[in-house]
Amino acid sequence: MFDLDASTLLVLVPALPLVGAILTVALGRLLGPKAHWPAVVSIAAAAGVAITLLVGLGREVLVGNHGESGSAAPVAFEQIQTLWQWANVPDAYVPPADSLAIDLGDDLVAKAAGRPASLPFSIGIDLRLDPLTAVMLAVITCVGLLVAIYSIGYMHDDPGYPRFFALVAAFVFSMAMLVAASNFLLVYVFWEAVGACSYLLIGFWFRKPSAAAAAKKAFLVNRVGDFGLAVAVFLLWMTYGTLNFHDSAASAVPGILGMERLSDPTGYVAGAVGTAICLLLLLAACGKSAQLPLHVWLPDAMEGPTPASALIHAATMVTAGVYLVARCAPLYMACPEALVTVSIVGATTALVAALIGTVQNDLKRVLAYSTISQLGYMFASLGTGILLGFTAGIFHLVTHAFFKALLFLGAGSVMHAMGGVIDMRRFGGLRRVMPITAATFLIGSLALAGVAPFAGFFSKDEILAALHSRGWPDAHAEHHGEASHDAHAILEVPSRPPFRLASDRRTAATAGGIGHDGSMAATYRTLYWMSLFTAFLTAFYTFRAVFMTFTGPTRVPEEAGHHAHESPPIMTGPLVVLAVAATVSGWLLFSTHSLADFLAATPSLACPAVAATATPHAFHLDLAMQGTLAAALGIVLAALGYLGRRSDGPLMDRFLGPLGSLFANRFYVDEIYAAIIVRPLEILAMLCAAFDRSIVDGLVNLVAAIPLAVGAAVRRFQSGLMQRYAVAGVLGTLVIVLALAWSLRA
Amino acid sequence: MTPAPLVLDGLIVGAMLFAIGLVGILARRNLIVMFLSAELMLQGVSVSLVAWSRHHGDWGGHILVIFVLTVAACEAAIALVFVLQAFARTGRLDAAAWQSLRESNLPRVVDRELPPGDAVDMKFPTLTPAGVEPAIDEAAHLQREHV
């Protein structure tokens, strides 16, 4: 057992980057060109700790389990470390008296006995360790480390050098806390913190108007999602009477994602309230993960430094929404409508973003839309509501973090060599100029396109398999038949009378047959075909970018000057490491199935509702063929249009016709938002400004004008002439005398 | 003899003196005449004080008048210094020459300009220097334009 030091290690993962950020802020100017040291060293240490945790926990969950019981079902594992108590308000919530009246079951007596008179609002700084957190922590710190090392080369002459590394370290801290937090309030806090880091890094070159505008846009669009998260947290508190994920001895009610509630088939609220909570959480996820209709900020966020784009807007922060939905899987399992909404949003986003990506000419923007599209895949996968879907979503998250970070850093390398030019029409044939970048970029592209041995192929295949099994439940029925009974996770349930405030509930048990029945099969069938088409588009736009950038005659824009060369080793090193990860991680994790088994031990995914949908590990050759065929078609089409010399001429663009301009204008979403939100608000602001200037300022100026006017009238008497003053004195005396006489009359 | 007419006479004389002085102050521009007019107003008040004092058979009014006279004498000396200094600055006794305290954007009040002749060619006696005599360039000293 390694539980003694695990909690210390868990605290170290976010604590080290925090120390690094503080040191960089404090010593940044002192260190000058060495300002990267605190951040890089601290993130490296955090990465080491995170990998130790992952390996230790993996051995604990996978090997230990097999040794004990001999069954393939993992035991749910979680470990909570409470650092200190943040807030503790006694009697904060008094449950309404009739909240249990509706639920007149035979266990009414037990419920009444266990129902406390009031609940404390108690929030601790709770960190949790479970497989999902461990995987996320490892991804965040490893990609963060590679990006930080890369940035040493990329940012070397920037005047904001220390600021950049301080922000990167602060981001790694916030993101690590976000995935390690064990209550919804902390999640909200660090949800905002990563948003703030994202804002600061998008607007890193704040003197550039477009960067400042992009940062503002990202922040404002994210506010919409954050609003959803805030309301969801309020609703969770009102519904469950706690915000903790875990069961805690201090709390009278079981945690929302605690073992006790997870093992209770009626533990989760369904119906209107449950669906509202799930949809609000989805709104939050849409904001952070740039899903329709809140995807507009991510392409603009490419104004930030490319390493920040790679770290925050491709690999880690944008996956926070995926993490949140996966974490709240049991909540979604109780609300099938919300689940299918997640899938629909994801698949639609994937398709739309891929369509837009096919006509972008800015290399970074192609990758940005690709990120949106791949995140859409993850949501589509989560929305299937089966264990395979959840693990496939996280699997794709991991592989995507590697290959998309690789692609972004490769694009940054190109941008670095081209003197800041990122328009693919202005350069070409760069494989001769920068061979390492070209090779690693090609590997990343193969992974993104889903070509067989590379990482993206396996994760995408699992996603398609998950969608397929929901769309054609009969074809997969034999798997379920053998799996559904022995694949239950083992949950240790403490004996405590359950307490629920749910008045409106359809239990997860009745909805729990979600993987078995054919409900919404037609919807999922559509989503499957959409995803398959998206796979084709993904391969097309990826290789369009590869061909336009790296093949054909060598062309270099004049901004690059004479130093169009391969990037320094400090930048190509991370590229090579990521390329290796993008090559082997998929095969490694898929063939051993270790990631899926490991994730299945996450409490949220080990609850009976999810675990009941487990399917045996299988490689679906037919689905893999379909996916590969789609990818091959895309690559061939891209080669037809853009390979070699054709990369210089817009051969392909004229085939699209009006559709091309629709895609190029991003489906006019920005214009629609401008028309229905931005313009009316601007008009309202103009009206308010006019009101302020004319009415409010007018009143103030009027008051100020009165003494001015009186002064102007009286000023004429200030002649400096003695006699006039004497007259004024005499008149004044006369007035006083007359007034005196008047008052003394009779 | 009733005391009332006597008081009335005194008050009338005092009021007339006061009114004459007031008109003099308001109407004349010569600093010395204005100063004299102010003294006249003071005396008008003194006369009415004496009248009331006699009417009431109270010496307080008389005593007050003596004080007024004393103060007026001191005040006359001081006022004369001011007038002389003013004259030394501008070379004229015209009260309208002193308008610089007016509002900056108002025009200078000119009802009637004095002929320029009476301001020029004023020579004043010089005082005998006291103490150790400083080295003085005699020629320049004798031909200097102002004190």
Interface residues (C-beta under 8 A of the other chain):
Chain A: R715 R716 Q718 S719 G720 L721 M722 Q723 R724 A726 V727 V730
Chain B: L22 I25 L26 A27 R29 M34 A95 A96 W98 Q99 S100 L101 R102 E103 L106 V109
